[in-house]
Amino acid sequence: MVRATQVVLAHVPGLVFSGSKPRREIAREGPGLQQKIRDHLRPFEAAVAYAPHQVMIGNLSPELLWDRPRPWHASPVAGASTEGPGGCLIDQSTFYAWLARADAARLVSFTESFAAVLGPAPGGPGVRTASHAALEATLTAGGEPLYAEGERLVGVIAPGHETDESLTGAVLLENAAAKVTGALALRRLLGRGAGEPVDFLLGCGEEAVGDRYQRGGGNLARAMGELADVRGAGGADLKAFCAAPVHALIMAGALIQSGLYRRVVVVAGGSLAKIGMKVLGHLNAGYPVLEDVLAGIAIDVVPDDGVSPWLRLDTAATLRLGDGDAPHQVAAALTLAPLRRRGLRLSDIDRFAVELHNPDITEPAGSGDVPANNYRIIAALAVQAGEIGRDAMPAFARSRGLPGFSPTQGHIASAVPYLPHALAGLTSGGLRRVQFVAKGSLFLGRMTTMGDGASIVLERNGG
């Protein structure tokens, strides 16, 4: 059963310059681009009022985006709240305060004036401080800057080793950002639960935590658990690019069904490398920088409680060797094939949750509307299966699909942002079945030319 889920969105415009794309483009284009990005950063209030963010935390239904004028940043949500049933938004100062608390190796320092604004690290040791000159010296030695408004240098994260490329300031900040956002989602989930112990934490983020001898050794799940004050739980990381959260849901369900554990939490933090990934497209379109949030998620998987939706393990699917990597082959293997095994049709699924990337972000950069493309393929499969006529494809895609609303955080965007809405619809709403479908780009690691994927159906308790 999936009992609950929580999302935390950390608005971190000062870290846009630490994203992989802005860093590379600024190095190539120079200070002019840096200033242009700075001029297009949005305040926290605008990030809160951004409709896709309100959908992420459960205050708006995704379906309301179908008819909302686009671009969505131009029509802010009136009276928007930082709190929602599915999660919350936090501002940059709150994120930095937690970054200081998460600093187990004591590598993060802030100026005294900014540390005073932050106050003591929540529940942890005091915030380390340094003079501005000392921060600059650390930057020269390979540290990574921490900026506040107007690209004001307020802190730095030092390298963890003088020569280890896996422990540079930039890499450590990526890992620390994932640790903080995942841990905050975990804290929020556990704070809203029944209080029973967590047996196992299953991490499913994309960061490679390690040193030169084991770059991706992990275990970030345990680090998140430590920061979230979890006691008595084991943990491990699962790596599968963007498909990892759905792989993790399948494995969590299997661990529960086997009786090995009573409570497994799937957890992942945000991907700092992807901040500002589409920035050039946004600038060219006259948009603000929309990729300015880090997303963390935690998902509570438990035995049958008579209420929570079932993880139907008999519908679990992974993209097998030999299934093929063409879009229609992947869709058939992950949507149609597992349903047929259980005697179900595509039209027996009320909603398909796919890669829910926000088109406000992807379209100006030339990447198209990713969810819409996926739903067209699924609708075409329904035509081929004789379930609908060709003229019914748009209606099928609209009624069973979703507008994209997730930040482009890779693994975060792959299906699971719909979980808060699915849980509500499958318990107190009109949904009976939702299929979660995720894909992964294994070829990016240069070890294979294959892709990856996983899917599973979440079903109303009692069928």
C-alpha positions in Angstrom: 0.0 0.0 0.0 1.1 3.6 -0.6 -0.2 5.4 2.4 1.2 8.9 1.9 3.7 11.1 0.2 5.2 14.5 0.7 7.1 16.9 -1.6 9.3 19.8 -0.6 10.2 22.5 -3.2 13.2 24.6 -2.2 13.3 27.9 -4.0 17.1 28.5 -4.5 17.6 31.3 -7.2 21.1 31.9 -5.7 22.1 28.4 -6.8 21.1 28.8 -10.4 24.7 29.7 -11.2 25.7 26.3 -9.8 23.6 24.4 -12.3 25.6 22.6 -14.9 24.2 24.5 -17.9 24.5 28.0 -16.5 28.0 27.3 -15.3 29.1 26.1 -18.7 27.3 28.8 -20.7 28.6 31.6 -18.4 32.2 30.3 -18.8 31.7 30.4 -22.6 29.7 33.7 -22.9 31.1 35.7 -20.1 29.7 38.3 -17.6 27.0 39.5 -19.9 25.1 36.3 -19.7 25.6 36.1 -16.0 24.0 39.5 -15.6 21.1 38.6 -17.9 20.4 35.5 -15.8 20.6 37.5 -12.6 18.1 40.0 -14.0 15.6 37.2 -14.7 15.6 35.5 -11.4 12.2 35.5 -9.7 11.4 36.3 -6.0 10.1 33.7 -3.6 6.5 35.1 -3.8 6.5 34.5 -7.6 7.7 30.9 -7.1 4.9 30.3 -4.6 2.2 31.8 -6.8 3.4 29.7 -9.8 0.5 27.3 -10.7 2.6 24.2 -11.3 4.2 24.5 -7.9 0.7 24.8 -6.3 -0.2 21.6 -8.1 3.0 19.9 -6.9 2.1 20.5 -3.2 -1.5 19.6 -3.7 -3.3 22.9 -3.5 -4.5 22.8 -7.2 -5.6 19.8 -9.3 -3.4 19.1 -12.3 -6.5 19.1 -14.5 -7.0 22.8 -13.8 -3.9 23.5 -15.8 -5.5 22.3 -19.0 -7.5 25.6 -19.4 -5.2 28.0 -17.5 -3.6 30.6 -19.7 0.0 30.0 -20.6 2.7 30.8 -19.9 1.7 29.9 -16.4 4.1 32.3 -14.8 2.2 35.2 -16.3 -1.0 34.2 -14.5 0.0 33.8 -10.8 -2.3 32.0 -8.4 -4.1 34.5 -6.1 -3.7 33.8 -2.4 -1.2 31.0 -3.0 0.1 29.3 0.1 3.5 27.8 0.9 1.7 24.8 2.5 -0.4 22.1 0.9 -1.7 18.7 1.6 1.0 17.2 -0.6 3.9 19.3 0.5 5.4 22.8 0.9 7.7 25.4 -0.5 10.6 26.8 1.4 12.6 29.9 0.8 16.4 30.1 0.2 17.3 31.2 3.7 15.5 28.2 5.1 17.3 25.9 2.7 20.7 27.5 3.7 19.9 27.0 7.4 19.3 23.3 6.8 22.4 23.1 4.6 24.4 24.3 7.6 22.8 21.6 9.8 23.4 18.9 7.1 27.2 19.9 7.0 28.5 16.7 8.7 32.1 17.4 7.5 32.0 21.1 8.5 32.7 22.4 5.0 30.0 25.1 4.8 30.7 28.6 5.9 28.6 31.8 5.8 29.5 35.4 6.4 28.7 36.6 10.0 26.0 38.9 8.8 24.2 36.3 6.8 24.6 33.7 9.6 22.8 36.1 11.9 19.9 36.2 9.5 19.8 32.4 9.4 20.0 32.0 13.1 21.3 28.7 14.6 21.2 25.7 12.3 17.9 24.0 13.1 18.6 21.4 15.8 22.2 21.2 15.0 25.6 22.8 15.7 26.2 26.5 15.2 26.5 27.9 11.7 30.2 28.2 10.7 31.2 31.7 9.8 34.1 33.3 7.9 35.1 36.7 6.7 34.4 37.7 3.1 38.1 37.4 2.4 38.2 33.9 3.8 35.3 32.9 1.6 37.0 34.3 -1.5 40.1 32.3 -0.6 38.1 29.1 -0.3 36.6 29.8 -3.7 40.1 30.2 -5.2 41.0 26.8 -3.6 38.0 25.1 -5.4 35.1 25.9 -3.2 31.6 26.4 -4.5 29.8 29.8 -3.9 26.5 30.2 -2.1 24.7 33.3 -3.3 21.8 35.3 -1.9 19.8 38.0 -3.7 21.6 39.9 -6.5 24.3 37.3 -6.6 25.6 38.5 -3.3 28.3 36.0 -2.0 27.1 34.9 1.5 28.8 31.6 1.9 30.9 28.8 0.4 31.2 25.0 0.5 34.8 24.0 0.6 36.3 20.9 -1.2 36.4 17.8 0.8 39.9 16.9 -0.4 42.7 18.8 -2.2 42.9 16.6 -5.3 39.8 14.3 -5.3 37.6 15.3 -8.2 34.7 13.5 -6.6 35.0 15.8 -3.5 35.1 19.2 -5.2 33.0 21.9 -3.8 30.7 21.7 -6.7 30.1 18.0 -6.4 29.6 18.2 -2.6 27.1 21.0 -3.0 25.1 18.8 -5.4 25.1 16.0 -3.0 24.3 18.2 0.0 21.4 19.8 -1.8 19.9 16.4 -2.5 20.5 15.3 1.1 18.7 18.4 2.5 15.7 18.3 0.2 15.2 14.6 0.5 15.5 14.8 4.3 13.1 17.7 4.6 10.5 15.7 2.6 11.1 12.7 4.9 10.8 14.8 8.0 7.5 16.2 6.7 6.2 12.8 5.9 7.1 11.3 9.2 5.7 14.3 11.1 2.3 13.8 9.5 2.2 10.0 10.1 1.1 7.6 12.8 4.5 7.5 14.5 5.3 3.9 13.9 9.0 3.2 13.2 10.5 3.1 9.7 12.2 -0.2 8.9 14.0 0.7 5.7 14.8 3.8 3.6 15.2 3.3 -0.1 17.0 6.2 -1.9 16.3 6.8 -5.6 18.0 10.0 -6.5 20.6 10.6 -9.2 23.6 11.9 -7.3 26.9 10.0 -7.2 27.9 10.2 -3.5 31.4 8.8 -2.9 35.1 9.6 -3.3 37.7 8.9 -6.1 37.7 5.2 -5.3 33.9 4.7 -5.5 32.2 7.8 -7.1 28.7 6.5 -6.7 29.1 4.4 -3.6 26.1 6.0 -1.8 24.3 5.6 0.7 22.5 8.9 0.6 19.3 7.3 2.0 21.0 6.8 5.3 22.4 10.4 5.3 18.9 11.7 4.7 17.6 9.5 7.5 20.2 10.8 9.9 19.3 14.4 9.0 15.6 13.6 9.5 16.2 12.2 13.0 15.1 8.7 11.9 16.3 6.0 14.3 16.3 2.2 13.9 16.0 2.1 10.1 18.3 0.5 7.5 18.7 2.0 4.1 20.3 1.7 0.6 20.3 3.6 -2.7 18.9 2.4 -6.0 20.2 3.9 -9.2 18.3 3.9 -12.5 18.4 7.4 -13.8 14.9 8.9 -14.1 13.1 5.6 -13.8 14.5 5.0 -10.3 11.5 6.2 -8.2 9.1 3.7 -9.9 11.7 0.9 -9.6 12.0 1.8 -5.9 8.2 1.7 -5.5 8.1 -1.8 -6.9 10.9 -2.9 -4.7 9.4 -1.3 -1.6 6.1 -3.0 -2.3 7.9 -6.4 -2.7 9.8 -5.8 0.6 6.5 -5.2 2.4 4.6 -8.0 0.7 7.4 -10.5 1.6 7.0 -9.6 5.3 10.6 -8.6 5.6 9.6 -5.0 6.6 6.5 -3.3 7.9 7.3 0.2 6.7 9.6 1.3 3.8 10.0 4.9 2.8 11.1 5.7 -0.7 13.1 9.0 -0.7 14.9 11.3 -3.1 16.3 14.8 -3.1 16.6 17.4 -5.8 19.1 17.5 -8.6 21.2 20.7 -8.4 22.9 19.9 -11.7 19.6 20.4 -13.5 18.9 23.8 -12.0 18.8 26.3 -14.9 19.1 23.5 -17.5 16.8 25.3 -20.0 17.9 28.8 -19.0 18.8 30.0 -22.5 15.4 29.1 -23.9 13.8 31.0 -21.0 15.9 34.1 -21.6 15.2 34.0 -25.3 11.5 33.8 -24.7 11.6 36.6 -22.2 10.6 34.3 -19.3 11.9 34.4 -15.8 14.3 31.6 -14.9 11.8 28.9 -14.1 14.2 26.1 -13.1 15.0 27.6 -9.8 13.6 25.0 -7.4 15.0 21.8 -5.9 12.4 19.1 -5.3 12.6 16.4 -2.6 10.0 13.6 -2.2 9.2 10.9 0.3 6.7 8.0 -0.2 5.3 5.9 2.6 4.8 2.2 1.7 3.1 -0.1 4.3 1.0 -3.3 4.5 -2.7 -3.3 3.8 -4.5 -1.0 6.2 -7.9 -1.3 4.6 -7.8 2.2 3.2 -4.6 3.0 1.3 -4.4 2.2 -2.4 -2.8 -1.1 -3.4 0.5 -1.3 -5.2 -0.4 -4.0 -7.7 2.8 -6.0 -8.0 1.1 -8.2 -10.5 1.2 -5.2 -12.9 4.8 -4.3 -12.2 6.9 -4.0 -15.4 10.5 -3.2 -16.3 11.9 -2.6 -19.7 13.5 -5.9 -20.5 16.6 -6.5 -22.6 15.3 -7.0 -26.1 12.1 -5.0 -25.7 13.5 -2.3 -27.9 14.1 1.4 -27.3 11.8 3.1 -29.8 9.1 5.2 -28.1 6.2 2.9 -29.2 8.1 -0.2 -28.1 8.8 1.3 -24.7 5.2 2.4 -24.2 3.9 -1.0 -25.2 6.2 -2.8 -22.8 5.4 -0.5 -19.9 1.7 0.2 -20.4 -0.1 -2.3 -22.5 1.8 -5.6 -21.8 1.6 -5.6 -17.9 -2.1 -4.7 -18.1 -2.9 -7.6 -20.5 -1.1 -10.0 -18.1 -3.8 -9.1 -15.6 -6.7 -9.1 -18.1 -7.0 -5.3 -18.2 -7.2 -2.8 -21.1 -5.7 0.6 -21.4 -9.2 2.0 -21.0 -9.3 0.4 -17.6 -6.8 2.9 -16.3 -8.3 6.2 -15.2 -5.0 8.1 -15.3 -1.6 7.5 -16.7 1.1 9.3 -14.8 4.2 9.6 -17.1 7.1 12.0 -17.3 5.3 15.1 -16.0 7.8 17.7 -17.1 6.4 21.2 -17.1 5.9 22.4 -20.7 6.4 26.0 -19.6 10.0 24.9 -19.0 10.6 22.5 -21.9 8.9 24.2 -24.8 10.9 27.4 -24.9 14.1 25.3 -25.0 12.9 23.3 -28.0 12.1 20.1 -26.0 8.4 20.1 -26.7 5.6 19.0 -24.5 7.0 15.8 -23.0 3.8 14.5 -21.3 1.6 15.3 -24.3 4.0 13.3 -26.6 3.7 10.3 -24.2 0.0 10.4 -24.1 -0.3 10.5 -27.9 1.7 7.3 -28.0 -0.5 5.6 -25.4 -3.6 6.7 -27.2 -2.2 5.3 -30.4 -1.7 2.0 -28.6 -5.3 2.1 -27.6 -6.3 2.5 -31.3 -4.1 -0.4 -32.3 -5.6 -2.6 -29.6 -9.1 -1.8 -31.0 -10.2 0.0 -27.8 -10.9 3.4 -29.4 -11.2 4.8 -32.9 -8.5 7.1 -34.3 -10.7 10.1 -34.0 -11.0 9.5 -30.2 -7.3 9.8 -29.6 -7.3 13.4 -28.4 -10.2 12.8 -26.0 -8.5 9.7 -24.7 -5.2 11.6 -24.1 -7.0 14.4 -22.4 -9.3 12.3 -20.1 -6.6 9.8 -19.0 -3.6 12.0 -19.3 -2.3 15.0 -17.3 -0.7 18.4 -18.2 2.9 18.5 -17.1 3.6 20.4 -13.9 6.8 19.0 -12.4 10.2 20.8 -12.2 12.7 19.3 -14.6 14.5 17.4 -11.8 14.9 14.2 -13.8 13.9 11.4 -11.5 11.5 13.6 -9.6 9.4 14.4 -12.7 9.0 10.7 -13.7 5.4 9.9 -12.7 5.6 10.3 -8.9 4.6 14.0 -8.6 1.1 12.8 -9.3 1.1 10.6 -6.2 -0.6 13.1 -3.8 -3.4 13.6 -6.3 -3.7 9.8 -7.1 -3.9 9.0 -3.4 -6.7 11.4 -2.9 -8.5 10.2 -6.0 -8.1 6.5 -5.1 -9.4 6.9 -1.5 -12.0 9.7 -1.5 -12.3 10.6 -5.2 -13.5 8.9 -8.4 -10.3 7.1 -9.4 -10.0 3.3 -9.5 -6.7 2.7 -11.1 -3.6 4.8 -12.0 -0.6 3.5 -13.9 2.7 5.1 -13.1 5.2 4.9 -16.0 8.8 6.1 -15.8 11.6 6.0 -18.3 15.4 6.3 -17.8 18.2 7.4 -20.1 20.9 4.8 -19.4 22.8 5.8 -22.5 23.8 9.1 -20.8 26.4 7.2 -18.8 28.2 5.9 -22.0 28.1 2.3 -20.8 25.2 1.3 -23.1 23.0 2.7 -25.8 19.9 1.4 -24.1 17.1 3.2 -22.3 15.3 1.9 -19.2 11.8 2.0 -17.8 9.4 0.8 -15.1 5.7 0.9 -14.4 3.2 -0.2 -11.8 -0.5 0.3 -11.1 -1.9 1.8 -8.0 -5.5 0.6 -7.4 -8.3 1.6 -5.0 -8.3 -0.6 -1.9 -10.8 -3.4 -2.6 -10.4 -3.2 -6.4 
